Amino acid sequence: MRRSERIAIMTKILIQNPRMLFSLNYFAELFDAAKSTISEDLSLIKNTFQTFNEGHILTLAGAAGGVKYIPFLTREKILEDLEELAHKLQEPDRVLPGGYLYMTDIIFNPIFANKIGEIFATVFSNLEPDYLVTIETKGIPLALATAKAFNVPLVIIRDNSKVTEGSSVSINYVSGSTRRIQTMALARRSLQPGAKVLLIDDFMKAGGTAQGMQALMAEFKAEVLGLGILVGTVAPQEKLVDNYLALLELEALDEKEKNILIRPGEWIKKGDFTC
């Protein structure tokens, strides 16, 4: 097999399995090549990824070492993607009756969902979650894309228990915006006790749903490492949860004039993106 062919296949394997450690022996046996040859191939892939800012190829020395791919975006790329999203979300026809913002077409678009997932994976790159957790339904594509970037399972909280998932834990929570009591549930076998989780959701106003998710995680004795939101509103300023990160901030939405003001979150100006 020619070097170009080996490099193409290795690149595909690494990208399709982010954060998974592959030994040099794995590739050596796959291509029937010497480990020194595989090491040279990986160096070329690593340098190319670094040159074009397409993530990191990390190599670990030693008997238990190997190589893995870490999805990672530059600050400039993140800002470019968020500005593109903000521009699309400011289209006047996205204003719905009641002052709601239509985002479904973007959230369920694989291209945008994958971009958002890689952004979350970058800004939370210092975390090592065991699970990605979201609540149905609009948060699912974003959380799934993020779970893929972290290479961990996705757990979905339901608004009621499902017979097909066995016994579950249910809690009541108060919606921060409507102040209505609602219910969320999660199957008992979804999480291991003491699991580390990263919460992802599509929208947050006052933070009632996010607070409910955190309370449900406490029932499973799970450690919440972080909370990522696609769009968070500027008002009310006091949220029911702390330590969250909203990729985009909704400053204003005028239902009558069809005006929307949305921008990348202030965190991007001071975020320290290191891997």
N, C-alpha and C positions, 0 to 999 in steps of 0.2 A: 504494500500500500504506500502511495506517495505521501510525502509530508503534508501537502495541501489537503489531501483527503483525511488524514488523521486529525489535522487541526479543525477541519469542518465538523467532524463527528464529535470530537472532544468539546468543542464550543457548544454544540447543541445539547450534549449531555449535561454540561455544567449549568447552562442557562435554564434548562428544564427542571433542574433539581437544585434550586438555590439553597445555600447554607448546608448542603449535604457534603460530607467529607468523603472524597474518593482517594484511595491509596494509589501510589504510582504502580504498584503491582496489578491493580485492577486494569489500568489502561495498558500496561505492558502485556498482560495476558490477552486482553481484548484485541490488540493489534499485532500480537506476536512480535514485539519490539523490545529492545533493551531499555531499561529504566533511564539510562543516560539520554537516550533518544527522546523518550517521553518528557523528560525534564526540560530538554531544549525546546520541544514543541510548546510546553506550557509557558515557558518564558516568553515566547513570541506572542501567545495569546494574552498573557498578562500585560506586556508592553503595549499591545494594540488597544486593549481595553482602557488602559491608563491614558493613552494618547487621545482617544476619542471620548473619554469620560463616560464609558458604558458600564460602570460598576467596577468592583474589585475582584481580582483573582488572588486569594490568599493561600500561601503555601506554609505548611507546618512541618518542621523537621522532626526526625526521630522515628522510632519503630512504629509508633501509633500516629504518625503524621500523614500528610497527604495534601490535597488541594481542594478548595471549594470556591464557589462563586457567591459574592455578596452583592445583591442589587443596591446601587447607590447612585444618587443624582447630585450634581453640583448645585450650589445655591442659585446660579444663573439659570440653570435648566428648570429648577423648581419654580422660580419666579416667572419664567416664560410660560410654563404650563398653567400656573395659577391665574396669570393675567388673561390667558386664553379662555379659561373656564369662567372667570369673572365677566369677560366681555360677552360670552354667550348667555350667561345668566342675567344680564342686564337688558336683554331683548324685551321690549314693551309687552309683547303678547304673552309673556310668562306670568303676568299678574293675573291671579285667579280671584273670583268673587270671595269676599271675606278677607282679602289681604294676604292670600297665600302665594307662595312662589313655586311655579312648576319646574321640577328638576328631574322628573322621571326619565325623560329621553336621554339625559346625560348619564344619570346613575346606571341605567341598564345598557349603556353603550359600552361594549367590551374595550374599545380603545381608550375611552376616558376613564373607565373603571380601573384598568390596568395602570394608567398613569397615576391615578390617585393612590392606588395600592403601593406603587413604588415610592411615591412621596412619603406616605405614612411609614414605609419600611426604612426610609432614609432618616427622617426626623426622629424615629424611635430606634435607630440602629444600635444604640447602647443597651437596649433591653433584650432579654432572652425569654420570651413568653413560651409557655407550653401550649396555650390555646389562644385563638382569636375569638372574641365573643361579640355578638351583635344581637339586636332585637328585630323581629320581622316587621316590615318586609323590605323597605327601601334601603336599609343598611346592608342587606345581604351581599349584593354585588361588590360593594366597596370592601367589606370585610373579607370576602372570599379572595379578592385580588391581593389584599394585604396578607392574608394567611398563606397564599401561594408564595409571596415574596419572602416570608419568614419560614416557609415550608413546615407549617404546623396545622393541626386540624382546626376547622371552624365549628363553633358551637352557636346555635341559634336559639335565643329566648323567644318563647311564644306568648301570645296574648291570652292563651288558655291551654290547659293540658291536653295532650293527644293520647288517645287510647293505644295507638300503635307504638308509643315510646315508653310504655310502662309507667311505673309510679313517678310522680314528679313533686317538686317543691314549688309552691305558689306563694306569692306575696301581693299585698295591695300597696299601691303607691298613689300619690297625689300628683297629677299633671301640673307642672309649674306654670303653664300658661292658662289652661282652662280651669284649674283647681278642681277637677273632677277626679273621683277615686276610680282607679283602673287596676287591672290585674295583669301580672306577668308570671309565667311558669317555665320551669326547666326540668327536664327529665333527670332523675337522680344519677343515672349512669353516664350522663354527659361529661362530667368533670371528676377528676380524681381529687380527693381531699388534699388541700395544701397546694393545689396547682397555681401556677403563675399565669395571669391572663392579661391581655390587652383588649380594651373595649373600643369598638368602632361604631359610629352611628352617622347618619346622613345630615341631621339638622338638630340644632338645640336653640331654644329660646330662653326659658328660665332654668332649665336643667332638671325638671322633675323626672323625666324618663331616665336620664343618666344616673340620678340619685337612686332610683328604683333598681337599676342594673347593679349598682354598687352594693345595695342592700341584699340583693339576691346572691351576689357573689360571696357575701359574708356568711350566708346560710350554708354555703358549700366550703367555708373556711378557705376560700381562694384568695390569693394575693393579687390585688389589682395594681399592675405596674404602670398603667397609663390610660388615658382616655383621649381618643382622637375623633374629631368631628369635621365633617366636610364644610358645613356652613353654620356659623354661630351668629346670633343677632347681637348687636351692640347693646340694645336695650332689652330687658332691664340690665343694668350694669352689675347688680348683685345677683349672682347665680346661686342655685342650690348646691352646686358642686364646685370644688376647687381643682386646681392642677389639671386642667383640660387644655387641649390644643385644637383650635379651629383653623383649618387651612384657609378659609375665606370668612370675612366678616360682613354681615348685612347691616349697613348703616341706616338705610331708609327704604321704604316701599310705599309709594303713593298709589293707592288703588284707583283713585279718580283720574289722576293725571298719567297713570301708567308709567311712572318713573321708578327706577330701581337703582340704588347705589350700593354696590358690592365691591370689595377689594380684597387683595391678599392680606392675611393676618399680620399684625405688627411684629410677631415673633420672628418672621423671616429676616428682619433687619439685624437681629442680634443672635440668631440661631447659630450654634457652633456645630457644623456638620462634620464630624470626624468619624472614622470607622477603624 
